[in-house]
Amino acid sequence: MESEKLRQEIKFNTYSIYENNILNWLALNNFHETFKKRHINNIYFDDLNLQCLMANLHGDSNRFKIRLRWYDDNFDKLFFEIKIKKNIFGYKKIYKINDLPVYHGISKNHLISLIEKKLPRDISIRFDRFKFIQLVNSYDRRYYLSSDKKFRITIDKNIQTFDQKKSGSLNLTHKFFSQDKMVVEIKCKKLDHKQVINLFNDFPLRASKNSKYVDGQRLSLGF
């Protein structure tokens, strides 16, 4: 059921120099690292009118983002994701794609045609309007879980952005921007979201609206 997948995400913007403050808070509140650190890579898609970007900038209650994600240098297993937001809650539709040739310099049009062939037909039809590559970003992510397993926290560092507007080929090498910013994100199921206020009352950061895709687009577009 779609309602069972709904979760709340609360994001915090800070800088790497404050990482120890976050790690100390996690240790004091019985959060434990649950997964090895991974390098996350994303290709973001939009339509020619940048509908996904504008919906995020305007804070529309119903919006979505479309991306292709892979971890570390594992190009054998990629994930096509539609991240859907409904008010403060959201969920993801994920489709695994194997053996997709993603590399620096590949024709964007060729890559998009290959993705379309590997998606279920109904998703491919929906993707057709939003199949323009807008941005690539990457970052290092660490994963933490609360002792009751209700709350997950991720810490993203070394955020890098690769602009895609100057060429018909995929750019995975020439960085447009690197940020010292660190993004901390709290994630929980909809059923548990009311406990967030009590648990994170003394969290050393203030929540802020954040999207690495939106930030990268604003920098590349100059607004």
C-alpha positions as CSV (number, residue, x, y, z in Angstrom):
1,M,0.0,0.0,0.0
2,E,1.2,3.5,-0.8
3,S,0.3,4.8,2.6
4,E,2.5,2.2,4.3
5,K,5.5,3.5,2.3
6,L,5.1,7.1,3.4
7,R,7.8,8.6,5.5
8,Q,8.9,11.9,6.8
9,E,12.3,13.4,6.0
10,I,13.7,16.3,8.0
11,K,16.9,17.9,6.7
12,F,19.6,20.0,8.3
13,N,22.3,22.1,6.5
14,T,25.6,22.5,8.2
15,Y,29.3,22.3,7.5
16,S,31.9,19.5,7.9
17,I,33.6,21.2,10.9
18,Y,30.5,20.4,12.9
19,E,30.5,16.7,12.2
20,N,31.9,15.8,15.6
21,N,29.0,17.6,17.3
22,I,26.5,15.4,15.3
23,L,28.5,12.2,16.0
24,N,28.6,13.0,19.7
25,W,24.8,13.5,19.8
26,L,24.2,10.3,17.9
27,A,26.4,8.3,20.4
28,L,24.6,9.9,23.4
29,N,21.2,9.0,22.0
30,N,22.1,5.4,21.1
31,F,22.3,5.7,17.4
32,H,24.6,3.2,15.7
33,E,26.3,3.2,12.3
34,T,24.5,0.4,10.4
35,F,26.1,0.3,7.0
36,K,29.4,1.0,5.4
37,K,30.0,4.5,4.0
38,R,29.1,4.7,0.4
39,H,29.7,7.1,-2.4
40,I,26.3,8.0,-4.0
41,N,26.0,9.2,-7.6
42,N,22.8,10.7,-9.1
43,I,21.7,11.8,-12.6
44,Y,18.6,14.0,-12.3
45,F,16.0,14.4,-15.1
46,D,13.4,17.1,-15.7
47,D,11.3,18.4,-18.6
48,L,12.3,21.4,-20.8
49,N,10.3,23.8,-18.6
50,L,12.0,22.5,-15.4
51,Q,8.7,21.5,-13.9
52,C,10.3,19.3,-11.1
53,L,12.7,22.1,-10.2
54,M,10.0,24.8,-10.1
55,A,7.6,22.6,-8.0
56,N,10.4,22.2,-5.4
57,L,11.3,25.9,-5.4
58,H,7.6,26.8,-5.0
59,G,7.1,24.2,-2.3
60,D,4.2,22.5,-4.1
61,S,2.4,20.1,-1.8
62,N,2.5,17.4,-4.5
63,R,5.8,17.1,-6.4
64,F,8.4,14.6,-7.5
65,K,12.0,14.2,-8.7
66,I,13.3,11.6,-11.2
67,R,16.8,10.3,-11.0
68,L,19.2,7.5,-11.8
69,R,21.3,6.4,-8.9
70,W,24.3,4.1,-8.4
71,Y,26.7,3.5,-5.5
72,D,30.5,3.7,-5.5
73,D,31.7,2.5,-8.9
74,N,29.1,-0.2,-9.3
75,F,27.8,0.4,-12.8
76,D,26.4,-3.2,-13.0
77,K,23.5,-2.3,-10.7
78,L,21.7,1.1,-11.0
79,F,18.4,2.3,-9.7
80,F,15.8,4.4,-11.5
81,E,13.9,6.3,-8.8
82,I,10.8,8.5,-8.8
83,K,10.8,10.3,-5.5
84,I,7.3,11.5,-4.7
85,K,6.4,14.1,-2.0
86,K,2.9,14.7,-0.7
87,N,2.9,17.5,1.8
88,I,5.4,16.6,4.5
89,F,5.5,12.9,3.6
90,G,7.0,11.1,0.7
91,Y,7.9,7.7,-0.8
92,K,10.0,6.3,-3.7
93,K,9.3,4.1,-6.6
94,I,12.5,2.2,-7.4
95,Y,13.3,0.2,-10.5
96,K,16.5,-1.8,-10.7
97,I,18.4,-1.5,-14.0
98,N,21.3,-3.8,-14.8
99,D,24.1,-3.5,-17.3
100,L,23.6,0.1,-18.3
101,P,26.6,1.8,-19.9
102,V,27.0,4.9,-17.8
103,Y,30.4,6.7,-18.4
104,H,31.8,10.1,-19.0
105,G,31.2,11.2,-22.6
106,I,28.4,8.9,-23.5
107,S,25.7,10.6,-25.6
108,K,22.9,11.7,-23.4
109,N,20.3,10.8,-26.0
110,H,21.8,7.3,-26.3
111,L,21.8,6.8,-22.6
112,I,18.2,8.0,-22.3
113,S,17.0,5.6,-25.0
114,L,18.7,2.7,-23.2
115,I,17.0,3.6,-19.9
116,E,13.6,3.8,-21.6
117,K,14.0,0.3,-23.0
118,K,14.8,-1.1,-19.6
119,L,11.9,0.5,-17.7
120,P,8.4,-1.0,-17.4
121,R,6.2,0.4,-20.2
122,D,4.0,2.6,-18.0
123,I,7.0,4.2,-16.3
124,S,8.8,4.7,-19.7
125,I,5.7,6.5,-21.0
126,R,5.7,8.8,-18.0
127,F,9.5,9.3,-18.3
128,D,9.2,10.4,-21.9
129,R,8.2,14.0,-20.9
130,F,11.0,14.3,-18.2
131,K,13.9,12.6,-20.0
132,F,16.2,15.6,-20.2
133,I,19.4,15.3,-18.1
134,Q,19.8,18.4,-16.0
135,L,22.3,17.6,-13.3
136,V,24.7,15.0,-11.9
137,N,25.8,15.1,-8.3
138,S,27.7,12.8,-5.9
139,Y,28.5,12.7,-2.2
140,D,29.7,10.4,0.6
141,R,27.0,9.1,2.9
142,R,27.1,7.5,6.3
143,Y,24.1,5.7,7.8
144,Y,22.9,5.6,11.5
145,L,19.9,3.8,13.1
146,S,18.2,4.5,16.5
147,S,18.2,1.7,19.1
148,D,14.4,1.1,18.6
149,K,15.0,1.1,14.8
150,K,12.3,3.7,14.2
151,F,14.6,6.5,13.1
152,R,17.4,6.6,10.5
153,I,19.9,9.4,10.1
154,T,22.2,9.9,7.1
155,I,25.1,12.3,6.9
156,D,26.2,13.5,3.4
157,K,29.6,15.1,2.8
158,N,31.9,16.0,0.0
159,I,29.0,17.1,-2.2
160,Q,30.0,17.6,-5.8
161,T,28.0,18.9,-8.7
162,F,28.5,18.3,-12.4
163,D,26.6,20.6,-14.8
164,Q,25.1,19.0,-17.9
165,K,24.0,22.0,-19.9
166,K,27.1,22.6,-22.1
167,S,27.3,19.4,-24.1
168,G,25.3,16.6,-25.5
169,S,27.5,14.2,-23.7
170,L,27.3,13.1,-20.1
171,N,29.7,15.0,-17.8
172,L,31.0,12.9,-14.9
173,T,34.5,14.5,-14.7
174,H,34.4,18.3,-14.8
175,K,33.0,19.5,-11.5
176,F,30.9,22.6,-11.7
177,F,30.9,23.1,-7.9
178,S,32.2,21.4,-4.7
179,Q,30.6,22.2,-1.4
180,D,32.0,22.0,2.1
181,K,28.3,21.8,3.2
182,M,27.1,18.8,5.1
183,V,23.5,17.6,4.9
184,V,22.0,15.6,7.8
185,E,18.7,13.9,7.2
186,I,16.3,12.3,9.7
187,K,14.0,9.7,8.2
188,C,11.1,7.9,9.9
189,K,7.8,6.2,8.9
190,K,4.6,8.2,9.0
191,L,3.4,6.3,12.0
192,D,6.4,7.4,14.1
193,H,6.7,11.0,13.0
194,K,5.0,12.5,16.1
195,Q,7.9,11.2,18.2
196,V,10.4,13.3,16.2
197,I,9.9,16.5,18.3
198,N,10.6,14.8,21.6
199,L,13.6,12.8,20.4
200,F,15.3,15.6,18.5
201,N,14.5,18.5,20.9
202,D,18.1,18.9,21.8
203,F,19.5,18.1,18.3
204,P,22.4,20.5,17.6
205,L,21.1,21.7,14.3
206,R,18.0,23.5,13.1
207,A,15.8,22.0,10.4
208,S,16.0,23.7,7.0
209,K,14.6,23.1,3.5
210,N,17.2,21.4,1.4
211,S,17.5,19.6,-1.9
212,K,20.9,18.8,-3.3
213,Y,19.3,18.7,-6.8
214,V,17.7,22.1,-6.3
215,D,20.8,23.6,-4.8
216,G,22.9,22.4,-7.8
217,Q,20.4,23.7,-10.3
218,R,20.2,27.1,-8.7
219,L,24.0,27.4,-8.8
220,S,24.2,26.2,-12.4
221,L,21.4,28.5,-13.5
222,G,22.6,31.5,-11.5
223,F,19.6,32.1,-9.2
